[in-house]
Amino acid sequence: MASPRPFSRYEFLIAWRYLRARRAEGGVSVMTWISLIGIALGVMALIATLSVRAGFRADFIDTLLGANPHTTVMYYPSQVYNELTEETYVTPGTIQDYDALAQKIAALPGVTRADPAVRGKVMAAQGGASGLGDVYGLSAEALKALPGVVDPDRAMGDIADYDKGVAIGIGLARTLGVAVGDSIQLVSPEGAQTAVGTTPRVETYPVTYIFSAGRWDIDETRIYMPFAEAQSYFNRDGLADEIQVYVADPEQVDRWTPELLAAAGERAQVWSWRDASSSFLSALDMEDDVMFLILSILVLIAAMNITSGLIMLVKNKGRDIGILRTMGLTQGAVLRVFFLCGAFTGIIGTAVGVVLGVALSLNVDHIMAALNWLTGGNAWQPEVRGIYALHGELRAWDIFRAVALSLVLSFGVTIFPARRAARMNPVEALRYE
């Protein structure tokens, strides 16, 4: 007579019967309940943590790219020797044929836009308030191409009036206490050249547009000025400081670096958003790995309780094991029965953990709002973390990783007590019965 195939229906029935039995009959112990709850909480924490980390990374990159170029082409500074004074001066790496270079770069495959820009640092003042400003001289068309700046739900004023003044971040507007229609004073050390040296340049501009890019550091310092006005203000007549480039796939922006360098020629350098944020992104990757490892250990500790519960179950079911062995149950069948007892605990705990983790991830906004209310707004500090809010982003890969880890650990820890049950001598088990 052929032996029943492994994991037959009767093995599942016996395992489920043992788990449903009352404790007085040697059924599910307190340790099994503890392991089930522990696995559920561990999987929940793992899924929620991974989704929050993924959401933070996505928001960080979206807000960064929403108001910044994907990559920038600029030139290294050059040294100029003055024969009259016999001194060597370092001049910034400016671009003369910026329109031609921008068109050449825009024609490259995969490049969606290329805009010349002027950059400079200023002090912005209005009344008795002041703050540091990072000025970007861009054309109106280039500014309208920035999704983080033109969002009408987070902006004040009409972007069509941009050429009549300047556009500033909402944080800087709050610092200076200005609204659309007010004027601000910009002070730059790069002023007029006189016989006694360079004098600071002071100009007053009306604020025509106030935006929120979703990033604290941008909203607190960013000022957009019409390109021609920025050339005049920063002594860049006929020059540009850089070419801001946008590509079809910002995540793969480094693929365009060789082509951009070839198009720009000698002394050119390329600085992408990944280069600017490489340290922070590397820190995020390292923290993700560390958090996954720590939470994996918590799941392992919860899964180890399955071993304790199964050992107690095997001890209580010694008589049953002896009877089953004398009835013809093989060692492999006994092993599979008790393996299924532990596996059921892991599967149920994992399923509950997935449901709780998904529910928690989908309600991160509400949870953070409640924490901010309880702590008086100190639960999330945008000046430290950069973005204003925290969102969860559920990814199938993260859920799969959490489920796979939990099931592998849960199945793995059941092997030892299941083998112990399978190796039990039926004669010894029934000796005193």
Protein Blocks (a to p, Z undefined) as FASTA:
>chain_A
ZZddehifklmmmmmmmmmpcfklopacfklmmmmmmmmmmmmmmmmmmmmmmmmmmmmm
mmmmmmpcfbdcdddddddddfklopacddddddfklmlmmmmmmmpghiabdcdddddd
ddddehjbccddddddddfklmmmpmklmmmklcgcjfklmmmmccddfklmmmnopaeh
iacddddfblcddfkbccddddddddfbdcdehiaklmmmpccddfklmmmmnopghiaf
bdcdddfblmlmmmmmmmmmmmnoghiacddfklmmmmmmmmmmmmmmmmmmmmmmmmmm
mmmmmmmmmmmmmmmmmmmmmmmmmnopafklmmmmmmmmmmmmmmmmmmmmmmmmmmmm
mmmmmmmmmmmmmnnopmpcfklnopabdcddddfklmmmmmmmmmmmmmmmmmmmmmmm
mmpcfklmmmmZZ
